[in-house]
Every structure is written in structure tokens, then in C-alpha cells.
Amino acid sequence: MKENAPLKLVYITPAIYSAGGIERVVTMKATYFAEEYGYDVTIIVTEGKGSDSFFQLSSKVKVINLEINFEELWTCSFIKKVVVYLRKQRRYKKLLTQVLMRICPDITVSTLRREINFLNGIKDGSRKIGEIHVNRINYRNVENSDSNWLKHIFAKYWSGNLIRHLQKLEALVVLTEKDREAWKELNNVVTIPDPLPFEPASVSPQTEKRVIAVARYSYEKGIDLLLRAWAEVESCCDEWRLDVFGDGDRTPYEVQINQLGVDKTRCKLHGRTDDVEKEYFSSSIFVLSSRFEGFGMVMIEAMSCGLPVVAFDCPWGPQSIIRDGEDGLLVENGNPSVLAKGLLLLMEDDTKRKEMAVAAQRNVHRFSIDKIAQQWKCLFDKIVT
């Protein structure tokens, strides 16, 4: 980095056009670094040709779309997928190399997608950092039940090279200490949590007898476990209600509600909300039923709005956020009955719930963007000096 010149920072991530957690974190940090630190920031993406950033992005941040369209692979058979992938990967390597050689950044941050296979070999002069947003066991995981032997061979080959690529990075940034401990082969792992995505204008008054969950309707988010827990809660408490908000197919969960005999007037499954703060303010407890979480940004959102959290103690996010018994409750992972007991404890004890709500709002400030950005700045300064 030239003396007195702003640090030149490049992020590489698949897309910023959708409403995902990585998209939110990358655009938030890029905006902060450009606006507050004066960094020269560029985001390089491969997907979403012609689409704008879903989340607010500073006009000072440049976006370059290489238009690779790896999303085409979603509709391919496995054999065709391999052929198309190799062709697209060659093009990606060529174009990304050209762009990085032109920009000559001081630091390149990858969200560890397809470029990890060749990024370290690009001689653009930048220091390379990887940031990973899931725990190790679920990073590019191939289900043991998958019978496709070609897929297993491909996955084994990829996994064999992964550690070698990660060892060459200046740093691998993970979200929790448990994640750091999981990468035992590496000595370059640094823990930096995700930042709180907003500063709420208000907090929940803790008057609404409402539990809220915000999650995709997908297996890992454990909505099926939540509904089983709610069936037990509902039989013991006739005043509270549950509202779930998220993207995805609700159909199997609506079927489950019918099978469980749950009261549909007190348990509702909604699509994604455009005003999540409003939903937090009109709730009194946040519940997280995930089977695993890389971090759990929805938890810190809810806590900042004055909601105590009841969560499965799943790998690894909740235990790095919740101070059990102080600002929320951690319960046995995957056990709906214990989750139900945790919810009932806070529903039936107004004093405890309100004390935890105050503690949640206080404790979550350690994840403010100012504090998290400072941790990243320290890492950047250490690497480029």
C-alpha cells in the first residue's frame, strides 16, 4: 500500500442481489469501510446480471459483475453439472485474474466459494483473506446418504485440496471460537463475529403475548422441531401465539400443523417480512430452533430490539451470543420438549422475561458495526504493515 493512499480492498462473493445473510454482511462492511475509513472498496460478483444490491450499498463502493452465472448449475444433471462447472470455472479464473491484476488491491477478501481453488495463485500483489459463514462440518458438506459415487469422488478430491488452499491465506476469519477450534490443521484462523445489521429506533414494550421466529423454511432451521415444541406449549398456555417469518416453501410445515392439531389462529407461518423491526417490537420472545447455525444474525437483531432468546444449543452460533440465564436460554439441541419448557418459563415469568430483555439489549452492543469493523481494521493493518 502506497503511503497516505487509502487501503484498496476487494470483496469476492457470488452475489449481492438477494436477501441472504452473506449478502447483507458483505454490503454492510463494504459500505462502512468506504464511508467511515475511506477505503477504496470493490465488490466482485459472478451472479445477478443487471440486478442492484438488495441491501443498501454506498455509492462509493464499486461493483463488478463477471457474469459467470454459476446458478445455471442448479438445473443441470450431475454429469452435465461437472462439464458446465469446469467450463465456467476456467472462465471465472481468467476474468477474476484480469480484474485483480488491473485493480491491484492491497487486500482481497473471499467468502470462500469457487475462487478458493485458484485465488492464492493470482499474482496481483494483494494479501488474501477468507471469511467463512458456516461451521466447518456444514461447509460444502456432502450427505453420507447420497449414493452418487461420482459426486463422492469429486467431493473427496475437493476436500483434499481445501486445507492446502486455506493454509496459504493470510487469515481465515470465522464467526465463533468453536469454529476456530474446529480448524485444527490451520494456524491462521481469526475469530470476528458478524455485525449487528441495524440500530433499532425502539424496543419491545414486552406487552404482546407473542413469540416470533425468523428463518428460512428449510431443514437446517428446524421449523418442524419448533412446531412440535409449540404443540406442547399451546396445550399449557392459551394466551400466547407464535408467528414465523421467512422465505421458502411453507407447505410441509402447514401439513405438520394440521397433523399436530395446532390452533391455526395462534400459530401462523408467514413469508418474508419487509419490516422485521416492526415484528420484533410487537413480540416478547424470540425463538431459534436451528439444527445448526454459522452465527445467527437474527438472534442479535431480536436482542437489539429487546427480546430475550430461547434457542437450541446447536453448533455453534447461539452459545457465542446468548449468555444462558442472563439474556436468554440455551436448551438441549434438537429436543422439542425442552424447547417448549424454555418458552413456557419466560411466558409464565414476566419479571424474568423483562430482566432478560434488558440484558439482551445491553449485551448485544458488543456486536455493533463500530466494534466489529475495528476488529477487521486491526487485522487489515496487521497484514499490510
C-alpha angles and dihedrals in degrees: 000000000000116000112269091003117124115258109265109224129183126191120199116199134144099248147343099193096088133069098250129136096247091049090053095047095046095048092044094052093042090053093047094048092048096045103035104029099028093234120165098241130189128178117205116199136175102201140055102051109203094007127123125226111281091216126053111278128187116250086230090068115087119216123204118189113199089192096221094145100207085172086082086076090069091076098043129100113244096260092047089044091060093051095045092043094054091049093048092044092056090051091046092052092049096048096041090050091051093050096046092047088053096046096039094199124197091224132019117197118197125193085214103251126131096324093067087082093067109007096102090056095060106103099207093128095247126130110241124226128179124206120194124197102190131059117264099254091058097043107114088336119183114208113243088222092063107110097194103116093193090056091051092050091050092047092048092051091048093048092049091059097040099081091048091054093046092049090061094056120101087231141353108213117207130180104236141026090245089057090051091052091051093065095069094159093061132076096185100071119129127185118225118155125219115266127250103264098217145012106234120230092219143359136241113276088215092232101113116087091220135125117204133199125185114194145119115269093247137118098258092055091061099221087153089059091047092053091050089051091047092053087061093044092050093055090056101038125041100181107057127078136199126224122186123195127190152104124275142058111324095182100097091047092049087053089051091052089056092047092050092047091233118171105255092203090063100036116051132174114209135182122247115308123224091207107046093161090062090052092050092049091054093051134072105200133034119210127198117191100172120148087215136357132194089210116321109237092180088065094058090044091055093044091052087056091054102263124137112222130229108196143164110254090240128158111312129318107067097055090053091054110030120070096210113238092006108067100359146342130269113203135186109294115253096004110123094188092057090046088053091051091052092052092047091050091060094038093055098042111061093177095053093044093051092046090052090047091057091046091049093054091047098045097046092067088085085076096055115136090243092059096041093046090052090056090052091047090053090052092048093048091049092051099046098042 
